[in-house]
Amino acid sequence: IIGSNSKIGKNVYIGPYTVIDDDVEIEDSVYIGTSCHIGCNSHIGEKTKIQSNVSIYDNILIGNSVIIESGSVIGTDGFGLTFHNGENHIIPHTGQVIIEDNVWIGANCAIDRGTINNTIIGKGTKMDNLIQIAHNVQIGQHCIIAGQSAIAGSTILGKYVTIAGQVGIIGHLNIGDKCTIASKSQVTKSLKNNSFVSGIPARDHKK
């Protein structure tokens, strides 16, 4: 099902049971698998491959030659709450998710849209399965993130950062270029360029 005013490029494959909402732009040579949903005003760059059962919410920008594996969800509201009159209320999120060129997103990943600013996945970054990227996170170019890792809101990663499996990074940190974070680490402080940390809480690996 293709909504009104949506533009589909040349040599595009769209699998059965896929729904494309209004005002979507899909460039040339894109592959979209079975049972996907692409929300209004989203843009998908050329030669991008979206496997089956992927959900892409409204106003999402996906670059060229991106791969999104099955079951991933792009653009949900982040975990932003405010407490009022004895209960927690969900804060509306109006930012976007921007996925730059040559990014690989594994199966069953969740990438939240920004609250006001955008969530950004930098060019060439490769993400394993089962990864959570919270609202307003910015991931630099050519990072590697292994499975079951989670990055909390508004944290910024530099370029060429390597994150091993089951790492947790709290919010509002700055992780410098070329940092390495060993598996099962809990990062609670910002890291300078070229840091190599491990443990709970994460600290210099040699120490």
C-alpha positions, 0 to 999 in steps of 0.5 A: 500500500503506497500513500498519496504524494509518495515518490518511488525511484527506479529499480525499487523492490517493495515486498508484500504486505508493506505499507508506505504512508503519505509524502515518503520519498524512496530513491533508486535501487532501494529494497524493502522487504515483506511486512514493513511500515514506513511513516509519513514524510520519511526519506530513504536514500538510494541502494538502501536495503530494509529487511522484513518487519522493519518499522520506520516512523514519521519524519525519518531520514535514511541515507544511501547504502544503509542496511536495516535488518529484520525487526528493528524499529526506527523513530519511536518516542524516547523514554522521556517522562515528567511527574505531575499530579502523582503520575508520570506523563510521556513527553511528546518527541518532535525530533527526528532520527537521521541515519547517514550513509553506509550504516548497518543496523542489526536485527531487533534494534530500537532507535528513539527519535529526538525530543527536540534535537535529532538522534543521529547515527553517523556515516559508516557506523555498524551496529549489532543486534539488540541495541538500544539508542535513546533520544538525542544520542549522536553517534559519530562516523565509523563506530562499532557497537556490539549486541545488547549495548544501550546508550542513554539519552543525549550522550555523544560519541565521537568517531571510530568508537568501539563498544563491546557487548552488553555495555551501558552508557548513561546519559549526557556524556561525551565519549571521545574519538577512538575510545574502546569500551570493553564488554559488560562495562558501565560508563558513568563519566565522559571519556577523553580521546583514545580511552580504553576502559572496562568494568563497573564503573568503567575506568582505565583498563590497565588500572 
